[in-house]
Amino acid sequence: MIVFSLSICVPQSHRADVLKSVGSLLEPTRVLPGCLGCRLFTDIEDPNAFTLVEEWDSQGALDRHLTSAAYKTLVAAIELSAEPPAIRFDRVAQRAGIEVIEAARRAQGLL
């Protein structure tokens, strides 16, 4: 799995435009072949800071998304960033859930 994350901080004057344009991409992205998830977050300490997180099942699916016409909307949002954007592509070899917490608590005698 590949996790794409983008963090930007936009001027207050562009906040509504970025929310509208990036927000309009969420559902169409979620239904693309290979998309495992797509979410947009606002920073609680800075309402002009946003993080988009997309999860993809393969490099090919991600590549198709990165070269799509819809992706140009995201590039436009990146260009509005008041600071250099943080862009990351992380390859995830394994994913676990609550069982990791349970195992750690069990190992410490808390369960």
NORZIBEL-V77955 format. One record per helix or strand of 2 or more residues. SS is the DSSP state (a for helix, b for strand). FROM is the first residue (numbers start at 1). TO is the last residue. Records with the same first field share a line. If there is no record, write none. Layout:
# NORZIBEL-V77955
SS: FROM-TO + FROM-TO
This chain:
# NORZIBEL-V77955
b: 2-10 + 35-42 + 49-56 + 86-91
a: 12-30 + 59-66 + 71-79 + 98-107
